[in-house]
Structures are given as C-alpha cells and as structure tokens.
Amino acid sequence: MNLIEKYNIRAKKALWQNFLVNEEILNDISYTINITWENIIEVWPWYWALTEKILNQEPNSLHLVELDPKMVKILDDRTDNWEFNIENIDFEIHHIDILKFTPIFKDYSVIANIPYYITSPILRHFLYELENIPKNMVILMQKDVWDKILWKWKNKSSVLSLFIEKKCFVSEVLLVGKENFLPAPKVESSVLLFENHSNYIETDDNTFLKIIKIWFSEPRKKLIKNLIKWWINKDKILDFYKQEELNENIRWEDLDIDIWIKLVEYIK
C-alpha cells in the first residue's frame, strides 16, 4: 500500500488493473512452485509487489514482462535505486506485449496476474505458440474463468478446458476474495497451478485446435451432425462411435479429452 501511495499509482481500467495488496496471499503465491535457482518469467508485475517475494527466494533469473509504460518506469526507478538485491540474478525488464514475447529459456516457469479478456490468448501463447512451453505456470485469474476451465465439475468440456487439458494438469491453489485487491474487482479470483505434461504430445496441436473449434462452433447441434457437416463420412463416424461405445445422441461437451484425442487421430 505504501508503494501505491509513494508512486501515486492509479489502476487503469483500460488494462483491467486490480492490484493484489494482501502480503500474506502474495507470499503464498510465491511459494506455490519452487523458485530457488529456477528461471522465472513474471507477467504484468505492475509496481513489483509479487516480484519482491519472488526475489526473496533467489531465482537463477527473473524476467518481467510489462505493457504499461508507467509501471515500467516505476520498475526502472526501483531497480536504479537498488531497493532490492538483484546483483547475483539474471534480471531484466521487458516493455512488450506478452503475446509478442518469446522466452530465451529452455526450462522456465511463469507467474502471472492476468485479467479476463486476455486469459485465453495468454494461455494459448505459452502452451501452443512457443517452441519451449513452460514446465509450470502459476496464474491469478478471475474465478469465473477457472470455473469455465473446470467445467469437468459438471462433466462438461469447453474449448478452453480441452486445449489446456491437452498440455497441462490444472489445480486450484488458492481462492482470493475481491477485498484483497485495490481497487476491488466485481468478482472473486483464483490462483491456479498449471503443470506441463506430455500425455498427448503425438497428436498434432494445430489439427487438434482446428477440429475442436469447428465442432464447438455450433454447440446446440449433436456432435454427429457437426462431424458430418465438416468433411467426415457418416459411416466412418458411426464406426468410431461403435468402437468407443458412444451414444449417437452425444453432444460435443460430453466427451472427455481422451475421446477427443482419439477422434482427432481417427479422422485426421
């Protein structure tokens, strides 16, 4: 809070800024994964509240990616003033759109606080658009996005949940009430841990994304109708249904990730 007053920081609605000011929660987030001697990328560090906690654990390197020029200026000032010991750390501030940022590390983790409107693009960037994807990510996001990712609670799938499941195991680490932010958002938030896996590495990413997007484009239709509409012979579809013991009336959201992977491999 003192830093917010010191630098006269004001949240920008255009960037959906809500500053997490609860020190205990910031500390908990920093201990979600091992940081010591690791390569860490922090997305949107803003005025450097969480960054302090990360630095305290002595990472091998810490690269900050910040879009807001005012926040970059604050980060530069705090660095120039030696407010923290970064002498033995590979430390760098990148003033760039995160969607245009390419990590230099082969092995790294991501820690981020991201707003709703850019959640899916950021996840896609790190999981599908980069040659080296992070081994894990700790992301603070709005809880309604987490609910969408975990439609599995309702035994349903979504494009978002599927494209994440292909790459990661996901778990909720911490529920963060809106009273812990300044200004307070209208919704609750969650801290999620994304842990990279290679369970479906043999299935082509682009083919997988293309197919699930096509089939989810008309959610009210039965899956078989969408499949017939897009290049696939009905007899071939029925053979797959029989092979997997699927009901012909099944809808797209009722299939889990394993069936989707089999379906992509079957028709590609």
N, C-alpha and C positions, 0 to 999 in steps of 0.2 A: 504493500500500500504506500509506503514512503517513497518508493521509486516512482510510482504513478504520480504522486504529488511533486516530487523533485523535478521530473521531466515534463510535467504538465501534459501527461498522456491522456488522450481522449479516444475512445473507441470509434472506429469508422464503420458506419452502417453498411457502406458500400462493400466493405471487406468482411462483413459479418463478424466483427471482432467482439469477443467476450473474454475478458481476462480472468483466468483462474487465479484467485488470490489466497486460497487456503493453503498454508505452508505444509500442513500435515499431508494433504492429498498430493501436493506437488512432490513431496518426498516419497510417498507410496508409489507414485507413477515411476519415479526414477529407479526404484528397486524392483520393478516388475521383471526385468531381464538383467543378466549380468552385463555390466558396463565396463568394469575394470579391464584395461588393456584391449578393449574392443574398438572397432571403427563405428562411430555413431553419426547418423545424419538426423538433425533436428529440423523439422519442417515448421515454418512460421513460429520462431522463438519469441517474436514480438519484443518485449523490453528485457527479456532474459531472466524471467523468474524460474522456469524449469531448468534452463541452461545451468544455473548456479548449482542445482542439485546433481546434474549430470557431471559437471566438472569436479565436484567433490569426490566422485568415485574414480577419478583418474583414468579416463579412457585413453586409448592409444591415439585416437584422432577424433575430433568433433568438428563437423562442417554444418554450419547454419544456413538454411535457405529461407530467405525473407523477401517478400514482394513489396511491402510498404516502405517507401524511401525514408519516412520519418523514423520508423523503427530501425532501419539500417543505420541511420545517423546516431541514434541512441546506442546501438550496439558498438559502433565505431568509437564513440566517445568513452564508453565504459571500458573498452579494450585499451584505448590510448591512456586512460587514467590508471591502468593497472589495478582495477578493482578486484580482479581475480588472477590467480596464478595460472597462466597458460604457457609458461616458459618451456615446459617439457612435453607439450601436447601439440600435435599437428592440428592447428586451429585455423579455420577460415570461414569468412562470412561471404555468402553468395547472394547478391542482389539480382534475383532472377525468378521468373515464374517457375514453380515447382514442376509444371508439366513440360518444361523445356530443359530441365536439369538432368544431367547424366552423372551418376556417381563414378568416381575414379577407382573405387574399391571393388575387389572381387568378393570380399567377405565383409559384410556390414549389416547393421540393424538400423531401423528407422523409428524415431519417436516423433509424434505429431499431434497437434491440436487443430482439427480441421472442421470447418462449417459444413452444413448440409449440402449446399449447392455444388460443392466440388469434391464430395466424398468419393463418388463413383469414378470420376476421372482420375483422381489421385491413386486409388486402388488399382485401376486398370494400368496406369502408367508404371507403377512399381512391379505389378505382377505379370504384365503382358508385353509392355513396350520396351523394357530394358533387357539387355543381354544377361546381366547378372542381377537376379532379383534378390531382395534382402532375405536373410535367413529368418528374421522375425521382425515384426512391427508392433509397436505399442501406440495405439491411436485413441485419442479422446474425441468422441463424436456424439452427436445428438442421439438420444436413446431410441427415437423412432426409426433411425437408420439401422441401429442394431436389431430392433425388432424385425425389420424387413430382411436383414441378413439371416436371422434365425427364425424364419417362418417355419422351420422344422418343428418348432413347438406346436404348431398347428398341423404338422405333417404335410406342409406345402413347400413348394420350391418357387424361386423367383430367378430372374436373370442374374441379379446381384448375388444371391446366395449360391447359385451354381458356379458362376465364374470365380468366386472366392474359394468354394469347396474344391475346385479342380487344383488349386495351388496350395491351400493352407488349411490347417486346423484353426478354429476360432473359439475363443472363450472370453467370457466377461470377467474382468479382474475387479472392477470397482464401479459402483453406481455413484454418480456425482450429482448432488442436488443443485438446483439453479441458484440457490442462495450463496454458493461458493464462488460465484462469478461477479465481475464488475464490468459493465452493467449486467444485471441478472437476465439471462435469456428466458424465453417463454416456456421452454421445455427442459426436461431432465437430460443429463448426459451420461454416457458410459465410457469406461476405459476398456478397450478390447485388446487382447493379445492374439496376433496372427503368427502362427508358426509354420514355416515353409515345409512342405513335404513333396515327394516325387512319385506319389502313387499313380498318377495318370500322365506321366511325362511322355509316354509313347503316343498319346493322342494329340494330334496337331492343334495348337492353340487357336489359330485363325479359323480353321474349319469348325472347331467346337463353338467358338463365339458366334460365327456366322449362322450356324444351324440353330442354336438356342434363341438367338434374336429373331430369326424368321418365325420360329414356332411359337414364340411368346408374343408375337406382334398381334395376334388375334386370340386373346385369352378366353373368349367365350365359346370358341369352337372346340370340338373334341379334337384330340391330338391326331387321330387318324385322318380327319378331314384336312388339317393343315399339312400333314405329310403328303397326302395325295395331291394337294394344290401345288406343292413345290417338288417337282421332278420325280417323285418316288412312286413306283408301280404298286398298285394296291395289293396284288398277290404277294409281293415281296414284303410289304408291311405286315400283312396277315401272317406270313411265315415267322416274322420276328416276334409278333405278339404271341403266337403259339409257342415258339421256342422259349420265351421268357414267362409264359403263363400269365399274360396280361389280358385284362378285360378290354374288349373292343370299345367300350364307352369311356375308357380312361381319359382324363384331361391332362394337359401339359404340366400343371402344377403338382400332380400326384406322383410323378416319377422322381426317384432319388438320383443322386449323382452317378451311382454305379450303372443304373439303367441308361441314363443319358449317354455315358461314355460308350457303352455297348452299342447303343443306337447310332451314334456318330460313326463308330468304327464299321458298323454293318452297312451303312448306306453311302459312305464317302467314296 
